[in-house]
Amino acid sequence: MPITVRRTEHTLRPDAKRVIAKPYLPGEEIIPGGDQRSGLLMDRILAIPEPEVSALVSEVISRFSARHYSFQEILERHWALVSHHVPADAAPLSKERKLLIGAFYTHEYSIEGAALFNPSLVVSPDQEGMGDEQIRLLMSLRAVGEGHISSIEFRTLTIDATGAIQFEPASPYAATGQRTAPVAYAKHRFSEKLKELDADNDLARSVIDRLPEPFTPAQLEDSLEVLSHSGTPHAISFETTKIIRLLAASNYVTTFPAASNPSERVLFPAGPHETRGMEDARFVRFSEEDGTIRYYATYTAYDGFEILPQLIETRDFLSFSISTLNGNAAQNKGMALFPRRIGGKYVMLSRKDRESLHLSTSEDVHFWHDVIPLDQPRFPWQLVQIGNCGSPIETDEGWLVITHGVGPMRRYVLGALLLDLEDPSHVLGRLSYPLLEPDENERDGYVPNVVYSCGLLRNGDDLVLPYGMSDGAIGVSVVSLPELLVALRETH
């Protein structure tokens, strides 16, 4: 018997007006004559007569300041990034010329210019202003812009006891936040990741052994400086130093102003492994055994050649710590963390072989080694591959996992599994037919014939299931939980 799935009237579509102001660096390539493009551009800007500079700056500010918070501060930051191109013997620069230089090295990037899809949903940590039986939710979105670069955005919405859903207005502004290095690195995690990267050699150990537990970015640079003066030939130490610095840069913090609206916050690729995108974040509200609440998200980092699963941690959706996920079980897309420990361990859904569901357990949320098969493709609508659609939902009957399956014509549909509460490696039930399929209004988009989700939420007897529609827009459906549980028990 088909399960009741109600598509709501809510649809989020990409808005090309949502832009961020990001650095624009013309490139360091050498052009005929032996000069670099960036240096030549700086020479041309410095040659503009001072009376023209003020007019040009006024024109830029007039055209763009209404599209960005603190626009002049953005230009000042971008000026600082390229100030080294100013000749040492140049005359002191006016504030207006510095702003103009910043403008030449800035461009607008439409974060949703190509697509908007693959949402996840959690209860927001901010419940201010909510009435009785009303909850504010936070939805993460995958936004894709020019060059197929993916970033992570957010929207807020409310739901009440009747199931009525309402999206709160999105801000017209978008910003990327302030990126900084972490306060400290965990030495044992850093060392283990170097082993995983095949960089656990004598040179790397000499750098790490000099460091305390934990160590700061400054202490790491001091240790690398010792290596550079150790007499080791540069050709030998270069690759080791490069890998250590790349690993350090893959762990960072992005912070947004406390007064900012969640819809203004954009996690834009900043680490070396994610230069081409941060894809399909699966957020979960995680409850520690002592009652502490924090939010985690696994996502796929992509550098244009390889994928790498990484982890986001936050308590308030203002400060986000980004770090590597490590271990032989953390090697592919689609990892999703359970919302609490089971038997004292973290538990994660994964897809280690790229086509089947696996289950991993760990004492440390950053390291994943123990992995076992959980489920594999078995029905025609999922024979190409299966995977999860976000973190499991805890019910009295077991852990509910919404899955995706890929069938003929690379058509993505959603299914479901039910896992034992105490032993989630034990499958109690699975749907033999799709729960949600793309209908005729949803099959055309950036990637046709796809419905896909990165996380849902329980509201009483309802499951609120947001989903991407052919990678072109986002819809929201509501599924009857009792009906789904009955169907799962019947189709084991």
Disulfide bonds with the S-S distance in Angstrom:
none
